[in-house]
Amino acid sequence: ESWQSVADDHLDIPITRVRVRRPLGDRVELTGGYVYAHAGLSYDRTRYRDATSAIPAATGPSTRRDHSDASLDTHLGDLGASVRLTRMASFHLSYRYDDRSQDGDLDALLDPGRLETATRYHVRLHRVTADVELRPAKGLTLRGGVQYARRDAEFSLADEDTATDVVGAVAEARWKPARWLDLFARYDHVQVDDPWTIP
């Protein structure tokens, strides 16, 4: 008995980014951004067998073909507004939307039979953040505020739809004591997935 296997796989991950900034006078700035990413994976395998057996039906050449594919689509959008209150303080309001969906299937001929399965999930995140930024000293920036987040998720294998609402605090600090040193720290009480950022 002899086996020969030929396999081929292909992966694509194109990403598109768009970013817009619009100042309104000297005190207000509007921003917007959008990211789209698509990841696609396909795999094919063909196995050839040439066997001799006491069972006539199992004697001779045979061919088995396996196929699987998966895709992941990500949409990310955000809108923001910043208002300069004083020389040292600003107010920020932002909305962010994440949408991720994944599909996959497998069709394989195994012993003792064929395996066919598929899976899918879809996750959507809505986040609204309001915070105040303070610049008390040169090279030092402090931000603090509140964030509301809603997560809607659908999972095909578990046959489950869930919705979660969370409100929590956010804080951020950036200190640049030297031209070659930039320190940054951020705290998010709202624990949600964040696969992408818009630079």
C-alpha atoms as one frame of an Amber mdcrd trajectory, in Angstrom:
protein
   0.000   0.000   0.000   1.343   3.453  -0.914   0.106   7.012  -0.287   0.854
  10.258  -2.086  -0.432  13.611  -0.823  -0.587  16.997  -2.618  -1.646  20.062
  -0.596  -2.150  23.767  -1.354  -2.995  26.658   0.971  -3.572  30.360   0.300
  -3.795  33.315   2.724  -4.806  36.942   1.957  -5.081  39.835   4.463  -5.761
  43.165   2.687  -6.345  46.208   4.959  -7.840  49.624   4.077  -7.493  52.692
   6.337  -9.094  56.143   6.043  -8.541  59.036   8.478 -10.078  62.547   8.411
  -9.436  65.618  10.598 -11.456  68.833  10.418 -10.706  71.872  12.626 -13.555
  74.301  13.350 -11.952  77.565  14.340  -9.238  77.597  16.977 -11.025  75.638
  19.704 -12.847  72.691  18.083 -11.558  69.726  16.054 -13.568  66.874  14.533
 -12.030  63.518  13.613 -13.199  60.386  11.848 -11.617  57.111  10.873 -12.441
  53.798   9.235 -10.543  50.513   8.928 -11.593  47.467   6.927  -9.642  44.214
   6.977 -10.429  40.910   5.309  -8.494  37.740   6.042  -9.154  34.711   3.863
  -7.605  31.256   4.205  -8.209  28.242   1.955  -6.666  24.793   2.131  -6.977
  21.878  -0.287  -5.401  18.436  -0.079  -5.584  15.499  -2.465  -4.415  12.037
  -1.377  -3.761   9.189  -3.780  -3.626   5.567  -2.610  -2.594   2.420  -4.433
  -3.309  -0.683  -2.331  -3.561  -4.442  -2.606  -6.026  -6.157  -0.298  -7.806
  -9.485   0.137 -10.987  -7.452  -0.095 -11.638  -6.718  -3.797 -13.358  -3.385
  -3.062 -10.245  -2.131  -1.244  -7.824  -3.099  -4.006  -6.551  -0.603  -6.566
  -6.079   3.147  -6.695  -8.326   5.624  -4.869  -8.423   9.391  -4.404  -9.454
  11.425  -1.369  -9.955  15.195  -1.466 -10.115  17.454   1.610 -11.102  21.122
   1.587 -11.390  23.859   4.205 -11.705  27.624   4.161 -12.114  30.445   6.662
 -12.629  34.201   6.506 -12.485  37.025   9.033 -13.948  40.478   8.275 -13.259
  43.453  10.538 -14.909  46.888  10.336 -13.739  49.617  12.679 -15.061  53.175
  12.701 -14.694  56.085  15.078 -15.959  59.648  15.383 -14.549  62.219  17.763
 -14.799  65.840  18.825 -12.306  67.858  20.883 -12.970  71.256  22.446 -10.200
  73.390  23.985 -11.664  74.786  27.203  -8.630  76.718  28.449  -4.928  76.883
  27.655  -4.363  73.845  29.886  -7.602  71.844  29.514  -9.617  70.182  26.724
 -12.773  68.092  26.544 -13.020  64.997  24.307 -16.063  63.017  23.174 -15.738
  59.932  20.971 -17.756  57.034  19.553 -16.136  53.822  18.361 -17.670  50.846
  16.545 -16.021  47.433  16.049 -17.596  44.724  13.927 -15.970  41.308  13.437
 -17.426  38.247  11.750 -15.750  34.918  11.077 -16.873  31.957   8.980 -15.177
  28.627   8.468 -15.930  25.153   7.156 -14.166  21.805   6.832 -14.880  18.896
   4.491 -12.515  15.958   5.000 -12.648  12.254   4.175 -11.306  10.393   7.198
 -11.430   6.853   8.527 -14.108   5.646   9.040 -16.021   8.310   7.081 -16.495
  11.906   5.976 -16.300  14.865   8.385 -18.251  18.006   7.487 -18.513  20.934
   9.898 -18.905  24.713   9.868 -18.652  27.508  12.420 -19.487  31.207  12.576
 -19.370  34.072  15.039 -20.275  37.773  14.870 -19.211  40.322  17.510 -20.212
  44.014  17.567 -18.877  46.603  20.021 -20.243  50.121  20.617 -18.239  52.493
  22.826 -18.871  56.095  23.858 -16.146  57.899  25.823 -16.114  61.349  27.440
 -12.985  62.632  29.164 -11.095  65.767  30.156  -7.461  66.350  29.235  -5.153
  68.413  31.444  -1.675  69.704  30.582  -0.317  70.872  33.955   3.329  71.010
  32.849   5.435  70.899  29.740   5.644  67.338  28.426   2.966  66.048  30.828
  -0.604  65.173  29.749  -3.306  63.680  31.981  -6.733  62.428  30.859  -9.644
  61.018  32.821 -13.301  60.278  32.118 -16.023  57.670  31.712 -16.828  55.094
  29.020 -19.993  53.185  28.099 -19.657  49.969  26.092 -22.133  47.503  24.620
 -21.090  44.125  23.243 -23.396  41.986  21.075 -22.133  38.515  20.177 -23.484
  35.559  18.208 -21.843  32.110  18.231 -23.049  29.359  15.927 -21.521  26.355
  17.740 -23.031  27.336  21.085 -26.237  28.588  19.401 -25.967  31.622  21.673
 -26.674  35.342  21.381 -25.412  37.564  24.194 -25.536  41.284  24.977 -23.400
  43.016  27.617 -23.567  46.633  28.836 -20.714  48.077  30.909 -19.916  51.548
  32.292 -16.502  52.320  33.728 -13.704  54.814  34.200 -10.849  55.522  31.784
  -7.578  57.278  32.561  -4.429  58.070  30.627  -1.081  59.684  31.351   1.770
  60.651  29.031   5.073  62.127  30.165   7.950  63.108  27.916  10.791  64.216
  30.180  13.368  64.107  27.382  13.416  64.174  23.614  14.389  60.476  23.514
  12.016  59.260  26.275   8.218  59.037  26.068   6.301  57.320  28.911   2.651
  56.305  28.479   0.087  54.544  30.687  -3.638  53.869  30.213  -6.376  52.341
  32.360  -9.684  51.000  31.005 -12.265  49.701  33.455 -14.394  48.519  30.536
 -12.863  45.215  29.427 -13.778  44.642  25.773 -11.880  43.333  22.778  -9.952
  45.914  20.771  -8.259  44.192  17.805  -7.339  47.341  15.884  -6.345  50.900
  16.551  -6.552  53.833  14.172  -3.263  55.764  14.221
